């Protein structure tokens, strides 16, 4: 909501019409000596330049705008906003996202598997304000991209930075899950959730997936696994981030859903097999609803001052007006 700390300053705007009234009355007239140029008996010389007149009008308008902005600055404009502040913790969620090359395969909706995962997670983060969200990027290795946070702007920017192949060309499911567990063990949140999004089976890493799932159960962490992508031949276009070599063609897509389901059940969670972005978004929303908790919150009033911005724009308008007068109208200011 826009408000002004010193609204009485707007009375200064009355100086603009007062100035023009006084000038019309002759108070600001310069002393001039008229000189009529013309031949004997011929019409008087009448000089007319429409471009110069337009520039003069533009310069005058800029001066008036600048003065008005100065008045706005003196009125001290501020914008108030209500911000929801949670006083109790909600659910802590870490997304373990598979970045292996096969996640570059394009599905029937036109999105690659990794793009669908990122977009579905981003949509969830925009519609969720009470949970802390984190990301683990998984390939042949795994690393935390962002720990659980309520800074959704930071979360979205880090999510957007994830690319295929950044963590190697394997799928270390056990390493990815155990990395997420490590960053949730010390959490005081009433519920802790890991959501693994992958299109493959475990083929790398030193931690067995079932061992990682047992860690989830031990530390009261719910494990959900989303099998992403369709089966059969799907087109793929992948550029290796290390070598720069591009691979294009068809990928024979198949993964062992039975083993993924077994891992999810061992981690006190569920397994979903999803293909499109729409299905991913729906699946994530269901998980969030199932794992949500009641939270207490309060509203805090924050405000932003626009005093300095008004002065800056006023200065720019004044400078532009002077530039027109000096460079184009050759007037001494």
C-alpha positions in Angstrom: 0.0 0.0 0.0 1.4 3.4 -1.0 1.5 6.1 1.7 3.2 9.4 2.2 4.9 10.4 5.4 4.7 14.2 4.8 1.6 14.7 2.6 1.6 18.5 3.2 4.6 18.7 0.8 2.1 18.4 -2.1 1.1 22.0 -1.5 4.4 22.9 -3.2 2.9 21.7 -6.5 0.8 24.9 -6.4 4.0 26.8 -7.2 3.8 25.5 -10.8 0.5 27.2 -11.8 1.5 30.2 -9.7 4.7 30.6 -11.6 2.9 30.5 -15.0 0.3 33.0 -13.7 2.9 35.4 -12.6 4.9 35.0 -15.8 1.8 35.7 -17.8 1.2 38.8 -15.7 4.7 40.0 -16.7 6.6 39.5 -13.4 9.4 37.4 -15.0 9.7 39.2 -18.3 13.2 39.9 -19.6 14.1 43.3 -20.8 14.1 43.1 -24.7 14.4 45.5 -27.6 12.2 44.5 -30.5 13.9 44.7 -33.9 11.8 44.2 -37.1 13.7 43.0 -40.1 12.3 43.6 -43.6 12.7 45.5 -46.8 11.0 48.8 -47.4 7.3 48.2 -47.9 7.7 44.4 -47.8 6.2 42.1 -45.2 8.0 41.8 -41.9 10.4 38.9 -41.5 8.7 36.1 -39.5 11.1 33.3 -38.3 9.4 30.0 -37.5 11.1 26.6 -36.6 8.6 23.9 -35.5 11.4 21.5 -34.3 12.8 24.2 -32.0 9.3 24.9 -30.7 8.8 21.2 -29.9 12.2 20.9 -28.1 11.3 24.0 -26.1 8.0 22.5 -25.0 9.7 19.2 -24.2 12.3 21.0 -22.1 9.5 22.8 -20.2 7.6 19.6 -19.6 10.8 17.9 -18.2 11.4 20.8 -15.8 7.8 20.5 -14.5 8.2 16.7 -14.2 11.4 17.1 -12.3 9.8 19.7 -9.9 6.9 17.3 -9.3 9.2 14.5 -8.5 11.1 16.7 -6.0 7.7 17.4 -4.3 7.0 13.6 -4.2 10.4 13.1 -2.6 9.6 15.8 0.1 6.3 14.0 0.7 8.4 10.9 1.5 6.6 8.1 -0.3 6.7 4.6 1.2 5.1 1.3 0.2 3.9 -0.9 3.1 3.4 -4.6 2.8 2.3 -7.4 5.1 4.7 -10.3 5.4 3.7 -13.6 6.9 6.3 -14.7 9.5 6.1 -18.3 10.7 6.8 -18.7 14.4 6.9 -22.5 14.4 8.7 -24.9 12.0 6.9 -26.7 9.2 8.1 -29.7 7.1 11.7 -29.9 5.9 11.9 -31.3 2.4 15.0 -32.1 0.4 14.6 -32.9 -3.3 17.2 -35.4 -4.6 17.3 -34.7 -8.4 18.9 -37.1 -10.8 21.2 -35.2 -13.2 22.5 -38.2 -15.2 22.6 -37.9 -19.0 19.4 -39.9 -19.5 17.5 -37.2 -17.8 18.0 -35.1 -20.9 15.5 -37.4 -22.8 12.5 -35.5 -24.2 9.0 -36.7 -23.3 5.8 -36.3 -25.3 5.0 -33.0 -23.7 8.1 -31.4 -25.1 10.0 -31.1 -21.8 13.2 -33.1 -20.9 12.9 -35.1 -17.8 15.2 -32.8 -15.9 13.3 -29.7 -17.1 10.0 -31.3 -15.9 11.5 -32.1 -12.5 12.9 -28.6 -12.1 9.7 -26.9 -13.2 7.4 -29.0 -11.0 9.7 -28.4 -7.9 9.8 -24.7 -8.7 6.0 -24.5 -9.0 5.7 -26.3 -5.6 8.1 -23.8 -4.0 6.2 -20.8 -5.3 2.9 -22.1 -3.8 4.4 -23.2 -0.5 5.5 -20.7 2.1 5.7 -22.7 5.4 8.1 -25.5 4.6 11.9 -25.3 4.3 13.1 -26.7 1.0 16.5 -28.0 -0.1 18.1 -29.7 -3.1 20.7 -32.4 -3.6 22.0 -32.9 -7.1 22.7 -36.6 -7.9 24.7 -38.3 -10.6 27.6 -40.7 -10.1 28.2 -38.5 -7.0 25.9 -36.3 -4.9 26.2 -32.8 -3.5 24.0 -30.4 -1.7 23.0 -27.5 -4.0 21.1 -25.6 -1.3 20.3 -26.8 2.3 16.7 -26.6 3.6 15.7 -22.9 3.5 12.7 -20.7 3.5 14.4 -18.2 1.1 12.4 -19.2 -2.0 14.3 -16.8 -4.2 17.6 -18.4 -3.4 16.0 -21.9 -3.7 14.7 -21.0 -7.2 18.0 -19.6 -8.5 20.0 -22.6 -7.3 17.4 -25.0 -8.8 17.7 -23.2 -12.2 21.5 -23.8 -12.1 21.2 -27.6 -12.1 22.2 -29.1 -15.5 22.5 -32.6 -16.9 25.9 -34.3 -16.3 27.2 -31.9 -13.6 27.5 -34.7 -11.1 28.8 -37.4 -13.5 27.2 -39.9 -15.8 26.0 -42.4 -13.3 23.1 -42.8 -10.9 24.1 -43.1 -7.3 20.7 -43.4 -5.6 22.1 -44.6 -2.2 24.7 -41.7 -2.1 22.0 -39.1 -3.1 19.6 -40.3 -0.3 22.3 -40.6 2.4 23.5 -37.1 1.5 20.0 -35.7 2.1 19.7 -37.7 5.3 22.9 -36.2 6.6 21.5 -32.7 6.2 18.1 -33.6 7.9 19.4 -35.4 10.9 19.9 -32.3 13.0 16.7 -30.7 11.9 14.1 -29.8 14.6 11.2 -29.8 12.1 8.2 -31.9 13.1 8.3 -33.7 9.8 11.3 -34.5 7.5 10.9 -35.6 3.9 13.2 -36.7 1.1 11.8 -36.8 -2.5 14.0 -38.6 -5.0 13.4 -37.9 -8.6 15.1 -40.3 -11.0 14.6 -42.2 -14.3 17.1 -45.0 -13.6 18.4 -47.6 -11.3 21.4 -47.5 -8.9 24.6 -48.1 -10.8 27.2 -45.9 -8.9 28.2 -44.8 -5.4 29.4 -46.5 -2.4 26.2 -46.6 -0.4 23.6 -49.2 -1.1 20.1 -47.6 -1.7 18.5 -49.9 0.9 21.1 -48.9 3.5 20.3 -45.3 2.8 16.5 -46.1 3.1 17.2 -47.7 6.4 18.8 -44.4 7.6 15.6 -42.6 6.7 13.6 -45.0 8.8 16.0 -44.7 11.7 15.8 -40.9 11.7 12.1 -40.7 11.1 12.5 -39.3 7.6 9.8 -40.1 5.0 11.3 -41.2 1.6 9.3 -40.7 -1.6 10.6 -41.8 -4.9 9.3 -40.5 -8.2 10.1 -42.7 -11.3 10.3 -40.0 -14.0 9.8 -40.7 -17.7 8.1 -43.1 -20.1 9.3 -46.5 -21.2 10.5 -47.4 -24.7 12.5 -45.4 -27.2 12.6 -41.6 -26.5 14.6 -38.9 -28.2 17.6 -37.4 -26.4 19.9 -34.5 -27.1 22.7 -34.2 -24.6 25.9 -32.2 -24.4 28.6 -33.4 -22.1 29.5 -30.5 -19.8 33.1 -31.8 -19.5 34.0 -32.7 -23.1 31.5 -30.5 -24.9 30.5 -33.4 -27.1 26.9 -33.6 -28.2 24.9 -36.9 -28.3 21.7 -37.1 -30.2 19.4 -40.0 -31.1 17.0 -42.4 -29.4 17.4 -43.7 -25.8 16.1 -47.1 -24.8 14.3 -46.1 -21.6 13.6 -48.8 -19.0 14.1 -48.9 -15.3 13.3 -51.4 -12.5 10.3 -49.9 -10.8 10.1 -52.8 -8.4 13.5 -52.0 -6.9 12.6 -48.3 -6.6 9.3 -49.2 -4.9 11.2 -51.5 -2.5 13.6 -48.7 -1.6 10.7 -46.2 -1.0 8.8 -48.7 1.3 12.0 -49.4 3.2 12.3 -45.6 3.8 8.7 -45.3 5.2 7.5 -43.7 2.0 5.9 -44.4 -1.3 6.8 -44.8 -5.0 5.1 -42.9 -7.9 5.7 -43.5 -11.6 5.1 -40.2 -13.5 5.8 -39.1 -17.0 4.7 -35.5 -17.8 5.2 -32.2 -16.0 1.5 -32.2 -15.1 1.8 -35.6 -13.4 4.9 -34.5 -11.6 3.2 -31.4 -10.3 0.2 -33.3 -9.1 2.3 -35.9 -7.4 4.4 -33.4 -5.6 1.3 -31.5 -4.4 -0.1 -34.7 -3.0 3.1 -35.5 -1.1 3.2 -31.9 0.3 -0.5 -32.2 1.4 0.2 -35.6 3.1 3.3 -34.3 4.9 2.1 -30.8 5.8 1.8 -29.8 9.5 0.0 -27.0 11.3 2.1 -23.9 11.9 1.7 -20.7 13.9 2.4 -17.4 12.2 2.1 -13.7 12.6 2.1 -10.7 10.2 4.9 -8.2 10.2 4.7 -4.9 8.4 7.6 -3.9 6.2 8.0 -0.8 4.1 10.2 0.5 1.3 11.1 4.2 1.0 11.1 5.8 -2.5 12.5 9.2 -1.4 15.9 8.6 -3.0 14.5 7.2 -6.2 12.2 10.2 -6.7 15.2 12.5 -6.3 17.3 10.5 -8.7 14.6 10.6 -11.4 14.1 14.4 -10.7 17.9 14.9 -11.2 17.8 13.0 -14.5 14.8 15.0 -15.8 16.5 18.3 -14.9 19.8 17.2 -16.5 17.9 16.2 -19.7 16.1 19.5 -19.8 19.4 21.4 -19.5 21.0 19.3 -22.2 18.2 20.1 -24.6 18.5 23.9 -23.9 22.3 23.9 -24.2 22.9 21.5 -27.1 19.8 21.9 -29.3 18.4 25.4 -28.4 21.8 27.1 -27.7 20.3 28.8 -24.6 22.3 29.9 -21.6 20.8 28.3 -18.5 
